[in-house]
């Protein structure tokens, strides 16, 4: 059951990463279209700038759970490399719990903002004036997924405490015991 939850959350994070990638590609295409319209055809652009800002921002947030899944967030590991394995494991659990707490707070705050935009029929102040709930929807979705991913990470860290660590080499995994020289992100969750 635990493994199924972790797998399902990982798959959902991967799905959001695909959506984020599509949004980045769409942003790049719209920027190219905007340049063409402005500088070649000398026409005004109305919706392009807003679309690029909204979609690039949504991509950043929607891609965050996948980055957490892969251990790609920037971290300072000066303390981690100086302590023993047991302390390192405890630090990872505490850091994950603090990350989860932050994401829960942000989920609540972004849900309130999304709901207010939906209920109040807020519009963007630009000429295009899209409904703001559309770009704001990415925020509670991404923070909800980050919460689920942090729960999966904490569960993995807690269940892996008694088992030998697994080191990831792409899609191939091998068992090993981490040492002070192994990078924390190499240890699979």
Protein Blocks (a to p, Z undefined) as FASTA:
>chain_A
ZZmmmmmmmmmmmmmmmmmmmmmmmmmmmmmmmmmmmmmnopacfklmmmmmmmmmmmmm
mmmmmmmmnopaccdfklmmmpcfklmmmmmmmmmmmmmmmmmmmmmmmmmmmmmmmmno
pacfbfnopafklmmmmmmmmmmmmmmmmmmmmmmmmmmmmpccdddehjaccdddddfk
lcfklpcZZ
